[in-house]
Amino acid sequence: MREDKQVEQQIQEWFSHFHANPEVSGKEVETTAKIASILDKLAVEYKTFDDVTGLVAEIGSGLEVIAVRADIDALWQEVDGVYKANHSCGHDANISMVLGALLYLRNQSLTKRIRFIFQPSEEKGNGSISMIERGAVDDVSYLFGVHLRPVEELPFGKVSPAIHHGAGIFCEGLIEGIDAHGARPHQGKNSIDVLVAIHQMIKSIYESPFESYSVKLTNVHAGGESLNIIPGKGTFAIDVRAQSNKVLNRLQDKVNEGLAQLKSMYGVEITWKWNDYTPAAEVSEEAVAFADAAIRKVVGEEFVAPAVITSGSDDFHFYTIKNPSIKATMIGVGANMTPGLHHPKMTFERDALGIGARVLAVTLLRAK
C-alpha cells in the first residue's frame, strides 16, 4: 500500500509537469528530454533518435518482447482566445500512466523484456510510422496502449480492455473554374455551383446502416471581398470515417468516382489528394484477455467495462496493420472526463492515473 501511494504521488507530479509543458506534434523536444531524465534517474536504458522526437526504453531480459505505447504530443488550439499547445486529448495522462507502470515493474524479476514506446506525433497520424521505421516494435509479440475516455463512454473507476477505434481519412481539393462578372454568369464557371454539387454528392453516398460511417464537408472556400465577381476558384475538404477499414476504402472509392463525374459534368478542373489516413483497430482477443484479467485483479470484476466502440481514430493501429503478427489492444480508462476529448478546457479525475498505471503494470507482467 505504501508503495502504491508513493508511485501514485510520483505519477501525479509527472502529470502536472507534462500538463504544464505541452508540445505539438513533431516538436516534443522538451517532453522527450524530460522523459529521458526520468529514465536516467530510474537507471532504465533507452534509445533516442537524431531525426525524430520520442524515445524507446526497455527493462528485463529474455527473447520475448512485450511493449506498451504512450503518445506524447499535444494539440494546437485556441484556449481563452489564444492559440497554443494544449493537452486536451490526455496524452500527458498517457505518458504518466505508462511511466507509472514502469515504476511498478522496474524492480520485478522479469524473464522477458518489456519495451516502453514514447511516441511523437499521434495527432498528425504518422508518429507510429516513424517509430515502426526505427525498430520500436521489432520482435514484439504483444503491444498495449492506454487512453482516458470521456464520461459518456466510461465513468470514473470503470476500465475497458479494448478500444475499437474507427478508420479516418481526409480529402483536400481544388476547383478551377472561370471568374466572371456577376451580371454575366454565362461567361464563367462558378466554383460555388461545384461546391454545392459536391455537398449533394457526398450526401448520396450510402453503406449498410449496420455499419458506422460518415462522409461530410468540413471546409469550403470561394470568392473574395468583391461581391460582384463569380468565383472560378474554390477549395474544399472532406472528412471520411468508418468503423472498419473495408468500409472506409469503399467510401473513398465512391468519393473519387463522384468527384470525377462532377469534373466532367461542370467542365472544370478538380484536383484532390487524400491525407492523414488512420486505420481502424485490429484488436487481438488474446491481448484483450490479458488486459481483462488485469482489470479484474486491480479494480474488481464489477469495474470491468465492455469494449469501447468509437468513431475517433488513433495511429496506434498502424503498429498492427504494418505488423500483423503483433497482438494488440488499447485499454480505456474511465476518468469522468468532461466536456470531452479535444475540448480546450477538458478535465478529468486525476485518481484515474493510478488505476491506469496499475492495470498496465499487471497486464504487461502477465502477457506472454
ChimeraX attribute file (.defattr): number of C-alpha atoms within 10 A of each C-alpha:
attribute: neighborCount
match mode: 1-to-1
recipient: residues
	/A:1	6
	/A:2	7
	/A:3	9
	/A:4	13
	/A:5	11
	/A:6	11
	/A:7	20
	/A:8	23
	/A:9	15
	/A:10	17
	/A:11	25
	/A:12	19
	/A:13	13
	/A:14	21
	/A:15	23
	/A:16	14
	/A:17	14
	/A:18	23
	/A:19	19
	/A:20	12
	/A:21	16
	/A:22	24
	/A:23	25
	/A:24	21
	/A:25	24
	/A:26	21
	/A:27	17
	/A:28	22
	/A:29	15
	/A:30	14
	/A:31	23
	/A:32	20
	/A:33	15
	/A:34	15
	/A:35	21
	/A:36	21
	/A:37	12
	/A:38	13
	/A:39	17
	/A:40	12
	/A:41	8
	/A:42	12
	/A:43	11
	/A:44	15
	/A:45	12
	/A:46	17
	/A:47	12
	/A:48	15
	/A:49	11
	/A:50	5
	/A:51	8
	/A:52	18
	/A:53	25
	/A:54	29
	/A:55	20
	/A:56	22
	/A:57	20
	/A:58	19
	/A:59	20
	/A:60	18
	/A:61	13
	/A:62	10
	/A:63	9
	/A:64	15
	/A:65	23
	/A:66	25
	/A:67	25
	/A:68	26
	/A:69	23
	/A:70	26
	/A:71	29
	/A:72	33
	/A:73	34
	/A:74	30
	/A:75	24
	/A:76	19
	/A:77	17
	/A:78	13
	/A:79	13
	/A:80	9
	/A:81	7
	/A:82	8
	/A:83	11
	/A:84	16
	/A:85	19
	/A:86	27
	/A:87	28
	/A:88	21
	/A:89	23
	/A:90	26
	/A:91	26
	/A:92	26
	/A:93	30
	/A:94	24
	/A:95	28
	/A:96	30
	/A:97	30
	/A:98	27
	/A:99	25
	/A:100	27
	/A:101	25
	/A:102	26
	/A:103	20
	/A:104	18
	/A:105	20
	/A:106	17
	/A:107	10
	/A:108	11
	/A:109	9
	/A:110	14
	/A:111	13
	/A:112	17
	/A:113	19
	/A:114	26
	/A:115	23
	/A:116	25
	/A:117	27
	/A:118	28
	/A:119	29
	/A:120	32
	/A:121	26
	/A:122	24
	/A:123	22
	/A:124	19
	/A:125	22
	/A:126	21
	/A:127	25
	/A:128	26
	/A:129	19
	/A:130	17
	/A:131	22
	/A:132	15
	/A:133	10
	/A:134	13
	/A:135	11
	/A:136	24
	/A:137	26
	/A:138	12
	/A:139	14
	/A:140	21
	/A:141	18
	/A:142	24
	/A:143	27
	/A:144	25
	/A:145	23
	/A:146	29
	/A:147	22
	/A:148	26
	/A:149	28
	/A:150	23
	/A:151	17
	/A:152	12
	/A:153	20
	/A:154	21
	/A:155	18
	/A:156	21
	/A:157	20
	/A:158	24
	/A:159	32
	/A:160	24
	/A:161	29
	/A:162	29
	/A:163	26
	/A:164	24
	/A:165	26
	/A:166	25
	/A:167	28
	/A:168	28
	/A:169	21
	/A:170	19
	/A:171	20
	/A:172	18
	/A:173	17
	/A:174	18
	/A:175	22
	/A:176	20
	/A:177	22
	/A:178	16
	/A:179	18
	/A:180	18
	/A:181	14
	/A:182	15
	/A:183	10
	/A:184	11
	/A:185	14
	/A:186	10
	/A:187	13
	/A:188	17
	/A:189	21
	/A:190	26
	/A:191	28
	/A:192	21
	/A:193	13
	/A:194	24
	/A:195	20
	/A:196	11
	/A:197	16
	/A:198	20
	/A:199	16
	/A:200	11
	/A:201	16
	/A:202	20
	/A:203	13
	/A:204	11
	/A:205	13
	/A:206	12
	/A:207	13
	/A:208	8
	/A:209	7
	/A:210	6
	/A:211	11
	/A:212	16
	/A:213	21
	/A:214	19
	/A:215	23
	/A:216	14
	/A:217	18
	/A:218	13
	/A:219	12
	/A:220	17
	/A:221	15
	/A:222	16
	/A:223	17
	/A:224	10
	/A:225	6
	/A:226	9
	/A:227	10
	/A:228	13
	/A:229	18
	/A:230	25
	/A:231	25
	/A:232	21
	/A:233	21
	/A:234	21
	/A:235	19
	/A:236	19
	/A:237	19
	/A:238	21
	/A:239	16
	/A:240	23
	/A:241	29
	/A:242	28
	/A:243	24
	/A:244	21
	/A:245	18
	/A:246	12
	/A:247	18
	/A:248	24
	/A:249	16
	/A:250	13
	/A:251	22
	/A:252	18
	/A:253	11
	/A:254	17
	/A:255	19
	/A:256	15
	/A:257	11
	/A:258	17
	/A:259	20
	/A:260	14
	/A:261	13
	/A:262	18
	/A:263	16
	/A:264	11
	/A:265	10
	/A:266	16
	/A:267	13
	/A:268	19
	/A:269	15
	/A:270	21
	/A:271	14
	/A:272	15
	/A:273	11
	/A:274	15
	/A:275	13
	/A:276	14
	/A:277	21
	/A:278	24
	/A:279	27
	/A:280	28
	/A:281	27
	/A:282	23
	/A:283	19
	/A:284	17
	/A:285	14
	/A:286	15
	/A:287	23
	/A:288	23
	/A:289	16
	/A:290	19
	/A:291	28
	/A:292	22
	/A:293	18
	/A:294	24
	/A:295	28
	/A:296	15
	/A:297	14
	/A:298	17
	/A:299	16
	/A:300	14
	/A:301	13
	/A:302	11
	/A:303	17
	/A:304	18
	/A:305	21
	/A:306	15
	/A:307	17
	/A:308	18
	/A:309	15
	/A:310	16
	/A:311	18
	/A:312	17
	/A:313	24
	/A:314	26
	/A:315	24
	/A:316	31
	/A:317	25
	/A:318	22
	/A:319	21
	/A:320	21
	/A:321	14
	/A:322	11
	/A:323	15
	/A:324	11
	/A:325	13
	/A:326	23
	/A:327	21
	/A:328	27
	/A:329	30
	/A:330	29
	/A:331	28
	/A:332	26
	/A:333	30
	/A:334	28
	/A:335	27
	/A:336	23
	/A:337	23
	/A:338	17
	/A:339	15
	/A:340	18
	/A:341	19
	/A:342	17
	/A:343	16
	/A:344	18
	/A:345	14
	/A:346	17
	/A:347	18
	/A:348	21
	/A:349	14
	/A:350	16
	/A:351	15
	/A:352	21
	/A:353	26
	/A:354	22
	/A:355	23
	/A:356	29
	/A:357	28
	/A:358	27
	/A:359	28
	/A:360	28
	/A:361	24
	/A:362	20
	/A:363	28
	/A:364	25
	/A:365	20
	/A:366	13
	/A:367	20
	/A:368	14
